[in-house]
Amino acid sequence: MVFNRFAQPFYRGIQLNSVSIVDLIIDNLIVVELKSVKMINEVHKAQALNYINLLDLPKALILNFNCANLASQGRVTRVNAVYASLPSE
């Protein structure tokens, strides 16, 4: 199942008055962020990591469609501590 979800950010235990919208969530496991930028930079990676931490999901995939080859140049994966706790099989 693929859907999008709102991430409610917290700072030091206080819910902030803002909402972040995740592009896609696949099988309630993987956050997919869609980009069309010259290059994926640190702010994009931080955004994806924040989403998976806020939503308590293990993995994020950033896809940049502004490149010659999506598979080799336009893809970045981020994982967090939830990923390490998943069973291996």
N, C-alpha and C positions, 0 to 999 in steps of 0.2 A: 504494500500500500504506500502511496506517495501522497504527501500533503504538506501544507505549510503550517507554521505555528508561531505564536507570539512568545517572545522571551521577555519575562519580567525581570529587569536587572535589580540586584541588591548591592548595596555598598555598606560594609561593616554591619550587616544584619538589618539594615533599613531598606525597605523597598523604595526604589527611585520612581519618580513620577514620569516615566518614559517607557516606551515599548519598542522593542526591536522585532522586526519581522524576518524570520528565517525563510530563505528562498524555497528549499525543499527539505523534507525529512523522509527518508526511505526506511520502511519497516521499523520505525521507532528506534533505529540504531545509528543511522548515518545522516549527518547534516550535509547538504549540498549547497554551496554558495556559487552562484553564477555571476561571472564577471565578463566584461569586454573592455579590458584596459591594456595599455602598452606592455606592462609586466606586472606580475603579482608581487606586491611588496609586503613589508612587515605589518603594515596596518591591516591588510587583508588577512594575513595569517593570524593576527591577534583577534580580529573579529570572529573568525571561525573558531578559534580556541575558546573565546568567551561564550559563544553559542553552545558549544558542547558542554562547557562547565555549567552554565546556567540551566540547561535542559537535562543535565546528568546523562548525556549520551556519550558513547565511547569514541566516535570517529567523525571527522569532518573532511569533506572533499571540496576543494576549490577548483572550479573549472573556468579557465579563461578562453573565451572564444575569439579573441583578437590575436591569433598566432597561426603560424603555418601548419603545425601539427599538434592537435589537441592532446594526443596520447603521450608525446614525448616532451612537449614544451608548455602545454597549457594546463597542467594538472599538478596540484600540491595536496598532500594528505597530512592531516594533523590528528593526533590521538591524545588522550588524557589518561588519568589513573583508572577510570572506569574500564578502559580497554584492557589494561593489565589484569584486572580481576575477572575477565570473562573466561569461561572454560575453553580449553584448547580445541575441543571437538564438539 
